Amino acid sequence: MWWSPAVDHQAIDRVHRLGQQKQVTVVKFIVKNSIDEKIVEIQKKKILQTKTLLESGKEKSREEKRSDLEYLLGVK
């Protein structure tokens, strides 16, 4: 897992580009109270921010990026 949803989607899409002929099912296991759970929350936040960015044209601030990293690493 990666905290950027685009990277996760790209990895999943890559399976189909490698000539896979059969249906592929991707399953993610998220451990409760783990960094994976935090990554999923950041991904959801980033998807929402991307939608907002496309509508408003506002770039994410340095403080918001720092906040994501602190949350991911359990700082504060």
N, C-alpha and C positions, 0 to 999 in steps of 0.2 A: 504494500500500500504506500501511496505517496500522498502528501497533503494537497497536492494539486489534482482536482478531479480530472483535468484534461490528460494528465499522465496516466492515470488509472484507465480512462476510457481508451487511450491509445494502445495500452498493453492488451486490453481485451480485444480491440479491433484487429490487432496484429495477428491473432490466432487465425482469423478468417483469411487474411491476406497470404498466409503461408500455404495456401492450397488445400485447406481443410474442406472436405466434401460433405462431411456429416454435421449435423446440428451440434453446437457446442453450448454447454451450460457452464456458466461461471458462478462459483459459490465463494463468498467471502465469509470467513469466520472472524468475528469481532469478540475479543475477550473483554468482559465487563471490567470496568475500572482499570483499563490499560491505556497505553499510548495509542493503540489502534482505535479505541473508542473516541479519544480526543481528535485523532486524525479525521474520523468520520464527521465529527462536529465542525471542524475547520472546513472540510470539503463542502458541507451544507452551507456554511457561511459564505464561502467563496462563490458558490453557484448563485446565491442570492445577490452578492455584491456584483457579480458579472452582469446579471440581469439589470441591476440598478445602474451600473456603469454604462451599459449600452443605451439605456434610456436617458441618462443625464450627461454622460461624457466626463464625469468626475473621476479622477485617478485616486487610487487608494493611497492614504497618507503613510508616511514613514512610521508614525506612531501606531497605526492600525497593524502594519506588518510586524512591528516589534511586539505588540499585544498578542498576535497569533503565535509567535515564537515562544513567548513567556508562558502562554497557556499550554502549548504543546509540551514544553519542558517542565511544567509544574512550578515555575518561578512565580513568586508573589504570594 
